[in-house]
């Protein structure tokens, strides 16, 4: 899995920022989402970090 395919806020933030990527954001609860064409879209909200990580892993595979 190329490291530019995902972004985990505060943990794994590729530089330079890729144009499109999947992300996990702990801000105000756990979210998984996609950043495409300059727009962030939330795919799902999760109650726990474990649930968000599992969902991000599923999206990446």
mmCIF file of the C-alpha atoms, coordinates in Angstrom:
data_MODEL
# 
_entry.id   MODEL 
# 
loop_
_atom_site.group_PDB 
_atom_site.id 
_atom_site.type_symbol 
_atom_site.label_atom_id 
_atom_site.label_alt_id 
_atom_site.label_comp_id 
_atom_site.label_asym_id 
_atom_site.label_entity_id 
_atom_site.label_seq_id 
_atom_site.pdbx_PDB_ins_code 
_atom_site.Cartn_x 
_atom_site.Cartn_y 
_atom_site.Cartn_z 
_atom_site.occupancy 
_atom_site.B_iso_or_equiv 
_atom_site.pdbx_formal_charge 
_atom_site.auth_seq_id 
_atom_site.auth_comp_id 
_atom_site.auth_asym_id 
_atom_site.auth_atom_id 
_atom_site.pdbx_PDB_model_num 
ATOM 1  C CA . UNK A 1 1  ? 0.000   0.000  0.000  1.00 0.00 ? 1  UNK A CA 1 
ATOM 2  C CA . UNK A 1 2  ? 1.671   3.251  -1.054 1.00 0.00 ? 2  UNK A CA 1 
ATOM 3  C CA . UNK A 1 3  ? 1.767   5.677  1.883  1.00 0.00 ? 3  UNK A CA 1 
ATOM 4  C CA . UNK A 1 4  ? 0.217   8.412  -0.261 1.00 0.00 ? 4  UNK A CA 1 
ATOM 5  C CA . UNK A 1 5  ? -3.103  6.538  -0.442 1.00 0.00 ? 5  UNK A CA 1 
ATOM 6  C CA . UNK A 1 6  ? -4.101  7.450  3.120  1.00 0.00 ? 6  UNK A CA 1 
ATOM 7  C CA . UNK A 1 7  ? -3.903  10.200 5.742  1.00 0.00 ? 7  UNK A CA 1 
ATOM 8  C CA . UNK A 1 8  ? -4.303  9.740  9.508  1.00 0.00 ? 8  UNK A CA 1 
ATOM 9  C CA . UNK A 1 9  ? -4.549  13.111 11.230 1.00 0.00 ? 9  UNK A CA 1 
ATOM 10 C CA . UNK A 1 10 ? -1.563  13.711 13.516 1.00 0.00 ? 10 UNK A CA 1 
ATOM 11 C CA . UNK A 1 11 ? -0.051  10.291 12.780 1.00 0.00 ? 11 UNK A CA 1 
ATOM 12 C CA . UNK A 1 12 ? 0.568   9.828  9.046  1.00 0.00 ? 12 UNK A CA 1 
ATOM 13 C CA . UNK A 1 13 ? 0.392   12.992 6.938  1.00 0.00 ? 13 UNK A CA 1 
ATOM 14 C CA . UNK A 1 14 ? 2.206   12.549 3.588  1.00 0.00 ? 14 UNK A CA 1 
ATOM 15 C CA . UNK A 1 15 ? 4.156   15.505 2.262  1.00 0.00 ? 15 UNK A CA 1 
ATOM 16 C CA . UNK A 1 16 ? 3.533   16.895 -0.230 1.00 0.00 ? 16 UNK A CA 1 
ATOM 17 C CA . UNK A 1 17 ? -0.184  16.378 0.267  1.00 0.00 ? 17 UNK A CA 1 
ATOM 18 C CA . UNK A 1 18 ? -1.493  13.981 -2.391 1.00 0.00 ? 18 UNK A CA 1 
ATOM 19 C CA . UNK A 1 19 ? -4.324  15.110 -4.680 1.00 0.00 ? 19 UNK A CA 1 
ATOM 20 C CA . UNK A 1 20 ? -6.630  12.228 -3.645 1.00 0.00 ? 20 UNK A CA 1 
ATOM 21 C CA . UNK A 1 21 ? -6.509  9.973  -0.570 1.00 0.00 ? 21 UNK A CA 1 
ATOM 22 C CA . UNK A 1 22 ? -8.557  8.115  2.057  1.00 0.00 ? 22 UNK A CA 1 
ATOM 23 C CA . UNK A 1 23 ? -8.406  9.542  5.552  1.00 0.00 ? 23 UNK A CA 1 
ATOM 24 C CA . UNK A 1 24 ? -9.124  8.977  9.218  1.00 0.00 ? 24 UNK A CA 1 
ATOM 25 C CA . UNK A 1 25 ? -9.779  12.019 11.393 1.00 0.00 ? 25 UNK A CA 1 
ATOM 26 C CA . UNK A 1 26 ? -10.185 11.980 15.188 1.00 0.00 ? 26 UNK A CA 1 
ATOM 27 C CA . UNK A 1 27 ? -11.543 15.544 15.318 1.00 0.00 ? 27 UNK A CA 1 
ATOM 28 C CA . UNK A 1 28 ? -14.813 15.489 17.283 1.00 0.00 ? 28 UNK A CA 1 
ATOM 29 C CA . UNK A 1 29 ? -15.202 11.706 16.994 1.00 0.00 ? 29 UNK A CA 1 
ATOM 30 C CA . UNK A 1 30 ? -13.702 9.280  14.527 1.00 0.00 ? 30 UNK A CA 1 
ATOM 31 C CA . UNK A 1 31 ? -14.440 9.660  10.827 1.00 0.00 ? 31 UNK A CA 1 
ATOM 32 C CA . UNK A 1 32 ? -13.280 7.857  7.729  1.00 0.00 ? 32 UNK A CA 1 
ATOM 33 C CA . UNK A 1 33 ? -13.519 9.706  4.467  1.00 0.00 ? 33 UNK A CA 1 
ATOM 34 C CA . UNK A 1 34 ? -12.097 10.523 1.073  1.00 0.00 ? 34 UNK A CA 1 
ATOM 35 C CA . UNK A 1 35 ? -10.422 13.640 -0.269 1.00 0.00 ? 35 UNK A CA 1 
ATOM 36 C CA . UNK A 1 36 ? -10.930 13.971 -4.006 1.00 0.00 ? 36 UNK A CA 1 
ATOM 37 C CA . UNK A 1 37 ? -10.679 16.938 -6.350 1.00 0.00 ? 37 UNK A CA 1 
ATOM 38 C CA . UNK A 1 38 ? -10.202 19.347 -3.449 1.00 0.00 ? 38 UNK A CA 1 
ATOM 39 C CA . UNK A 1 39 ? -13.258 18.205 -1.496 1.00 0.00 ? 39 UNK A CA 1 
ATOM 40 C CA . UNK A 1 40 ? -13.440 16.139 1.709  1.00 0.00 ? 40 UNK A CA 1 
ATOM 41 C CA . UNK A 1 41 ? -16.327 13.679 1.943  1.00 0.00 ? 41 UNK A CA 1 
ATOM 42 C CA . UNK A 1 42 ? -17.133 11.805 5.149  1.00 0.00 ? 42 UNK A CA 1 
ATOM 43 C CA . UNK A 1 43 ? -17.856 8.155  4.397  1.00 0.00 ? 43 UNK A CA 1 
ATOM 44 C CA . UNK A 1 44 ? -18.670 7.031  7.957  1.00 0.00 ? 44 UNK A CA 1 
ATOM 45 C CA . UNK A 1 45 ? -18.531 8.164  11.585 1.00 0.00 ? 45 UNK A CA 1 
ATOM 46 C CA . UNK A 1 46 ? -17.321 5.765  14.273 1.00 0.00 ? 46 UNK A CA 1 
ATOM 47 C CA . UNK A 1 47 ? -17.613 5.607  18.053 1.00 0.00 ? 47 UNK A CA 1 
ATOM 48 C CA . UNK A 1 48 ? -14.110 4.218  18.581 1.00 0.00 ? 48 UNK A CA 1 
ATOM 49 C CA . UNK A 1 49 ? -10.657 4.474  17.074 1.00 0.00 ? 49 UNK A CA 1 
ATOM 50 C CA . UNK A 1 50 ? -10.624 0.681  16.575 1.00 0.00 ? 50 UNK A CA 1 
ATOM 51 C CA . UNK A 1 51 ? -13.791 0.836  14.466 1.00 0.00 ? 51 UNK A CA 1 
ATOM 52 C CA . UNK A 1 52 ? -12.395 3.707  12.384 1.00 0.00 ? 52 UNK A CA 1 
ATOM 53 C CA . UNK A 1 53 ? -9.100  1.886  11.812 1.00 0.00 ? 53 UNK A CA 1 
ATOM 54 C CA . UNK A 1 54 ? -10.894 -1.295 10.760 1.00 0.00 ? 54 UNK A CA 1 
ATOM 55 C CA . UNK A 1 55 ? -13.050 0.650  8.312  1.00 0.00 ? 55 UNK A CA 1 
ATOM 56 C CA . UNK A 1 56 ? -10.060 2.541  6.858  1.00 0.00 ? 56 UNK A CA 1 
ATOM 57 C CA . UNK A 1 57 ? -8.246  -0.781 6.379  1.00 0.00 ? 57 UNK A CA 1 
ATOM 58 C CA . UNK A 1 58 ? -11.320 -2.189 4.599  1.00 0.00 ? 58 UNK A CA 1 
ATOM 59 C CA . UNK A 1 59 ? -11.470 0.856  2.298  1.00 0.00 ? 59 UNK A CA 1 
ATOM 60 C CA . UNK A 1 60 ? -7.781  0.539  1.429  1.00 0.00 ? 60 UNK A CA 1 
ATOM 61 C CA . UNK A 1 61 ? -8.054  -3.141 0.491  1.00 0.00 ? 61 UNK A CA 1 
# 
